[in-house]
Amino acid sequence: MKKISILALIAFAISSCSEDTSTSGSVSIKAAVVSKTGKTSSTGRTSSTVVINDFKINLGNIELEIDEDDDRYSSDPVFEDVKLDGPFLLDLLEPNKPQSQFITSIEVPNAKYEEIKYKFTKSLITGDLLGKTFIIKGTINNKPFVLWSDKDIELELDFKDPSKDFLINDNRVALYIKIQLDALMAELNSLANNGLLVDNDDDGTIEITTGDDDGNSSIGDKLKDLIEKETYLDDED
């Protein structure tokens, strides 16, 4: 009886492995801060006025959405959107880490996927990101500044090419969430050069938030929206 049970388990395991490899592939997800002048190099986040040296974000749950035009979407209940539980705290400018920060890797059903859906959510981990969804630090005219928000940001990302989905067919796919710095740097430089970024409470730091720190809440909201607009999905590092 024991031999029969063991053989049955082995047969089941072989069957399961065979089924997994024939009906699924894997997706790895990474994130990076990039710029047209050289990804996260100093040329992309440094000017004569503004320097960015710290960029942290907290991602909540991530969802991979299947293309509803895929025939399998409506015919097989296995083919549903894939949901990953966060949070994922990322230090995107950590000098001792790769430019593209690893978030997660997961096995998913073979299907045609069209986008990633996720949120920046408030961090619950002790540190400078506690209670915030993102935080950016650096200097403006050699004076420390901090830009942060405690507002959730919900994004649905697809490729810049609207006709481009990603197909899982027993293969591995790498996806990159990229935050483009160029527009943010240009806006910070413009605001600073026009004297609009100041340390109103004289505590030694220019605070730009979506709250009312230093009276910069309207600017904080504008920059939060800009970060949201400049985030996109890519399949190349």
C-alpha positions as CSV (number, residue, x, y, z in Angstrom):
1,M,0.0,0.0,0.0
2,K,2.8,2.4,0.9
3,K,4.6,1.7,-2.4
4,I,1.4,2.4,-4.3
5,S,0.9,5.7,-2.4
6,I,4.5,6.8,-3.1
7,L,4.3,5.9,-6.8
8,A,1.0,7.9,-7.0
9,L,2.7,10.9,-5.4
10,I,5.6,10.7,-7.8
11,A,3.2,10.4,-10.8
12,F,1.3,13.4,-9.5
13,A,4.4,15.5,-9.0
14,I,5.7,14.7,-12.5
15,S,2.3,15.5,-14.0
16,S,2.2,18.8,-12.1
17,C,5.7,19.8,-13.2
18,S,4.9,18.9,-16.8
19,E,1.7,20.9,-16.7
20,D,3.4,24.0,-15.2
21,T,6.1,24.1,-17.8
22,S,3.7,23.6,-20.7
23,T,1.1,26.2,-19.6
24,S,3.1,29.0,-18.0
25,G,6.1,31.3,-18.2
26,S,7.7,33.8,-15.8
27,V,7.8,37.6,-15.5
28,S,10.4,39.5,-13.6
29,I,9.7,43.2,-12.8
30,K,12.3,45.8,-12.1
31,A,12.2,49.6,-11.6
32,A,14.6,52.4,-12.5
33,V,15.1,56.1,-12.6
34,V,16.3,57.1,-16.0
35,S,17.2,60.1,-18.1
36,K,17.9,60.8,-21.8
37,T,21.4,61.9,-20.9
38,G,22.5,58.6,-19.3
39,K,20.0,56.7,-17.2
40,T,20.7,57.4,-13.5
41,S,24.2,58.8,-14.0
42,S,25.1,62.2,-12.5
43,T,24.6,63.8,-15.9
44,G,20.9,63.0,-15.7
45,R,20.2,64.2,-12.1
46,T,22.7,67.1,-11.7
47,S,22.6,70.7,-12.9
48,S,24.2,73.9,-11.8
49,T,21.1,74.6,-9.7
50,V,19.5,71.2,-8.8
51,V,21.1,67.9,-7.7
52,I,19.0,64.8,-6.9
53,N,20.8,62.2,-4.8
54,D,18.0,60.1,-3.2
55,F,14.8,58.7,-4.7
56,K,12.7,56.2,-2.8
57,I,9.2,54.8,-3.6
58,N,6.9,52.4,-1.9
59,L,4.8,50.2,-4.3
60,G,1.7,48.5,-3.1
61,N,0.0,45.6,-4.9
62,I,0.9,45.0,-8.5
63,E,-1.5,43.5,-11.1
64,L,-0.6,42.1,-14.5
65,E,-3.7,42.6,-16.8
66,I,-4.4,40.0,-19.5
67,D,-5.4,41.4,-22.9
68,E,-9.2,40.9,-23.1
69,D,-8.7,40.2,-26.9
70,D,-6.9,37.0,-26.0
71,D,-9.3,34.1,-26.7
72,R,-8.4,32.4,-23.5
73,Y,-9.5,35.3,-21.4
74,S,-13.2,34.5,-21.5
75,S,-13.0,30.8,-22.2
76,D,-10.8,29.6,-19.4
77,P,-11.1,30.7,-15.7
78,V,-7.4,30.1,-15.2
79,F,-6.6,33.1,-17.4
80,E,-7.3,35.9,-15.0
81,D,-5.3,39.0,-14.1
82,V,-2.3,38.1,-11.9
83,K,-2.1,40.0,-8.6
84,L,1.1,40.4,-6.5
85,D,0.9,41.5,-2.9
86,G,3.2,44.3,-1.8
87,P,4.5,46.4,-0.4
88,F,7.8,46.8,-2.4
89,L,10.1,49.5,-1.0
90,L,12.7,50.6,-3.5
91,D,15.7,52.8,-3.1
92,L,16.2,53.7,-6.8
93,L,19.4,55.7,-6.5
94,E,21.2,53.4,-4.0
95,P,24.9,53.6,-5.2
96,N,25.7,50.0,-4.3
97,K,22.8,48.5,-6.2
98,P,22.1,48.0,-9.9
99,Q,20.5,50.8,-11.8
100,S,17.4,48.6,-12.4
101,Q,16.1,47.6,-9.0
102,F,14.6,44.1,-8.8
103,I,11.0,44.1,-7.5
104,T,9.8,40.5,-8.0
105,S,9.6,37.5,-10.3
106,I,6.5,35.3,-10.7
107,E,5.2,32.4,-12.7
108,V,2.2,33.3,-14.7
109,P,-0.2,31.5,-17.1
110,N,0.6,31.6,-20.8
111,A,-1.4,34.5,-22.2
112,K,-1.2,37.9,-23.8
113,Y,-0.8,40.7,-21.2
114,E,-1.4,44.3,-22.0
115,E,-0.4,46.4,-19.0
116,I,0.7,46.6,-15.3
117,K,-1.4,48.2,-12.7
118,Y,0.0,49.3,-9.4
119,K,0.0,52.0,-6.7
120,F,2.5,54.1,-4.9
121,T,1.2,53.7,-1.3
122,K,2.3,55.0,2.1
123,S,5.2,53.1,3.7
124,L,4.6,51.5,7.1
125,I,8.4,50.8,7.6
126,T,10.4,52.9,10.0
127,G,12.7,55.3,8.1
128,D,12.5,58.5,6.1
129,L,9.8,57.0,3.8
130,L,7.5,56.2,6.8
131,G,4.0,57.6,6.0
132,K,5.0,58.6,2.5
133,T,4.5,57.2,-1.0
134,F,7.7,58.6,-2.4
135,I,10.6,60.8,-1.3
136,I,13.2,62.7,-3.3
137,K,16.2,64.4,-1.7
138,G,19.0,66.6,-3.0
139,T,20.1,70.2,-3.1
140,I,18.8,73.4,-4.7
141,N,21.5,76.1,-5.0
142,N,23.5,74.0,-2.5
143,K,20.7,74.0,0.1
144,P,19.1,70.7,1.1
145,F,15.6,70.0,-0.3
146,V,13.1,67.2,0.1
147,L,10.2,66.4,-2.1
148,W,7.6,63.9,-0.9
149,S,3.9,63.0,-0.9
150,D,1.6,61.0,1.3
151,K,-1.0,60.7,-1.4
152,D,-1.5,57.3,-3.2
153,I,-0.7,57.3,-6.9
154,E,-2.4,54.7,-9.0
155,L,-0.9,53.9,-12.4
156,E,-1.9,51.7,-15.3
157,L,1.3,51.3,-17.4
158,D,1.6,49.9,-20.9
159,F,4.3,50.3,-23.5
160,K,4.8,53.6,-25.3
161,D,3.9,51.7,-28.5
162,P,0.1,51.1,-28.0
163,S,0.2,48.1,-30.2
164,K,2.8,46.3,-28.1
165,D,1.7,43.8,-25.5
166,F,3.9,41.1,-23.9
167,L,3.2,37.5,-24.6
168,I,3.9,34.6,-22.2
169,N,4.3,31.3,-24.0
170,D,6.5,29.0,-21.9
171,N,9.1,31.9,-21.9
172,R,10.7,34.5,-19.6
173,V,9.9,38.1,-19.9
174,A,11.6,41.1,-18.1
175,L,9.6,44.3,-17.6
176,Y,11.0,47.6,-16.4
177,I,9.0,50.4,-14.7
178,K,10.9,53.5,-15.6
179,I,10.6,57.0,-14.1
180,Q,12.0,59.6,-16.5
181,L,13.9,62.4,-14.7
182,D,14.3,64.9,-17.4
183,A,10.9,66.7,-17.1
184,L,11.2,66.7,-13.3
185,M,14.7,68.2,-13.4
186,A,13.6,70.8,-15.9
187,E,10.7,71.9,-13.7
188,L,12.8,72.0,-10.5
189,N,15.4,74.1,-12.3
190,S,12.7,76.5,-13.6
191,L,11.0,76.9,-10.2
192,A,14.4,77.4,-8.5
193,N,15.7,79.9,-11.0
194,N,12.4,81.9,-10.6
195,G,12.8,82.0,-6.8
196,L,9.8,79.9,-6.2
197,L,11.5,77.2,-4.1
198,V,12.4,78.7,-0.7
199,D,12.8,77.6,2.9
200,N,9.9,79.6,4.3
201,D,10.2,78.3,7.9
202,D,14.0,78.7,8.0
203,D,14.6,75.2,9.3
204,G,17.5,74.7,6.8
205,T,15.6,72.5,4.3
206,I,13.4,73.5,1.3
207,E,10.4,71.2,1.8
208,I,8.2,70.5,-1.2
209,T,5.2,68.3,-0.3
210,T,1.6,67.7,-1.1
211,G,0.9,69.0,2.4
212,D,1.6,72.5,3.5
213,D,5.3,72.3,4.5
214,D,7.0,75.6,3.6
215,G,3.8,76.7,1.8
216,N,4.8,74.7,-1.3
217,S,1.7,72.3,-1.5
218,S,0.5,73.5,-5.0
219,I,4.1,72.9,-6.3
220,G,4.2,69.5,-4.5
221,D,1.0,68.5,-6.2
222,K,2.3,69.6,-9.6
223,L,5.5,67.7,-9.2
224,K,3.7,64.6,-8.0
225,D,1.5,64.7,-11.1
226,L,4.7,65.1,-13.2
227,I,6.3,62.0,-11.7
228,E,3.1,60.1,-12.5
229,K,3.1,61.3,-16.1
230,E,6.8,60.5,-16.6
231,T,6.4,56.8,-15.5
232,Y,6.2,54.2,-18.2
233,L,6.7,50.5,-19.0
234,D,9.6,49.1,-21.1
235,D,10.9,45.7,-22.0
236,E,14.5,46.7,-22.3
237,D,17.0,47.6,-19.5
